[in-house]
Amino acid sequence: MKEITFNHRKSSIIGMGTWRLGEGDLLETQKEIAILKYGLHHGVNVIDTAEMYGEGKAEKAVGTAIKGFDRDSFQIISKFYPYHATPELIKDSLEKSLKRLQTDYLDVYLLHWRGNTPLAETVQGLEAVKKAGLIKSWGVSNFNTDDLKELAAVPDGENCQVNEDLYNLTSRGVEYSVLPYQKEHGIDFVGYSPFGSDNNEFLKLKNELGDVAAQKHISIFELLLAWCVRNNDVLTIPKTSSTDHFVSNLKAIDIDFTPDELELIDKIYPKPTKEEPLDTI
Ligand SMILES: NC(=O)c1ccc[n+]([C@@H]2O[C@H](COP(=O)([O-])OP(=O)(O)OC[C@H]3O[C@@H](n4cnc5c(N)ncnc54)[C@H](OP(=O)(O)O)[C@@H]3O)[C@@H](O)[C@H]2O)c1
């Protein structure tokens, strides 16, 4: 399986998204937990969650799924709301997340999106919980290049380890300056919603892309996922509650493209040629 260096560690290039997990009935949640376990058993060693997802229900499901696994063999990313971004509220949110996750620490803790709290205050809070051993690293999400530069300018802001943004074939804006900036400054990039989230319309629009997928004898989902990791510089975190889809996603990350195929895809969904407003979900 393709690997990437994430948070200073060797990691699978695919992680497991958990948005909307744990929100259904018991049977559904059990199925979702079983898929997370399946992933961990098959070498997928990053889980992305947040206090926002089902107001803690996703973190609870993750907490059940990781029981019995060596805690050091996988990494957990969680996120706090922007209105919990002061030092006291960060500590409070984090302690609640750790309780739901039934773990002593997070590998990465992210500010979910930018709010009104000054970045300097948020960084101070994150550095404090890092010093206390409750998190290994911290980062941000839904930041554009200007936001990242502003963050780098506050005390300890250069310790930002991760930025997580929307990244898929129809949202390529980050390729223009976010990805190059992060590469230059050693900030790991996590790309969320590789399939455009639960938006079914997204896939209906892709006739020409369907032709490329058909020629490669892969599904359009496999094409979308393989494309996200084509340069080995993005950790992609699809969400699935289906074992068949999980197997297909695992297969996808090892699919390569020829330069001609990539050129064809670029014609269907062109690369950004200028700074674009950051796409978010
Ligand atoms: N930082 C942020 O602000 C932010 C924002 C959004 C998302 N995220 C993170 O990114 C993760 C992924 O994004 P997402 O949940 O929005 O959406 P996504 O991963 O782009 O798409 C999920 C959808 O794709 C379907 N799917 C997955 N694999 C498939 C396959 N092989 N074939 C067919 N359908 C497939 C899933 O259905 P099935 O379950 O039926 O497979 C689900 O409907 C989230 O779960 C979350 O952890 C972060």
The ligand as a Gaussian input file, in Angstrom:
#p B3LYP/6-31G(d) Opt

LIG

0 1
 N      -11.967000      19.320000       7.972000
 C      -13.171000      19.515000       7.479000
 O      -13.724000      20.612000       7.509000
 C      -13.869000      18.345000       6.836000
 C      -15.006000      18.570000       6.049000
 C      -15.624000      17.459000       5.449000
 C      -15.111000      16.187000       5.656000
 N      -14.015000      16.004000       6.454000
 C      -13.462000      14.644000       6.709000
 O      -13.270000      13.998000       5.457000
 C      -13.959000      12.740000       5.459000
 C      -14.414000      12.363000       4.063000
 O      -15.278000      13.309000       3.525000
 P      -16.876000      13.100000       3.414000
 O      -17.327000      12.203000       4.490000
 O      -17.420000      14.478000       3.355000
 O      -17.118000      12.486000       2.005000
 P      -16.346000      11.557000       0.931000
 O      -15.387000      10.680000       1.605000
 O      -15.903000      12.451000      -0.160000
 O      -17.582000      10.735000       0.367000
 C      -18.344000       9.908000       1.184000
 C      -19.430000       9.315000       0.303000
 O      -18.839000       8.510000      -0.719000
 C      -19.388000       7.189000      -0.660000
 N      -18.322000       6.252000      -1.003000
 C      -17.143000       6.025000      -0.387000
 N      -16.393000       5.128000      -1.038000
 C      -17.121000       4.735000      -2.111000
 C      -16.911000       3.814000      -3.168000
 N      -15.781000       3.130000      -3.283000
 N      -17.897000       3.645000      -4.085000
 C      -19.050000       4.348000      -4.001000
 N      -19.313000       5.242000      -3.024000
 C      -18.356000       5.438000      -2.092000
 C      -19.874000       7.024000       0.758000
 O      -20.937000       6.116000       0.808000
 P      -20.791000       4.710000       1.593000
 O      -20.639000       5.055000       3.038000
 O      -22.062000       4.009000       1.243000
 O      -19.581000       4.029000       1.031000
 C      -20.370000       8.433000       1.096000
 O      -21.668000       8.639000       0.585000
 C      -15.102000      12.993000       6.461000
 O      -15.720000      11.793000       6.852000
 C      -14.372000      13.747000       7.530000
 O      -13.632000      12.864000       8.348000
 C      -13.366000      17.074000       7.016000

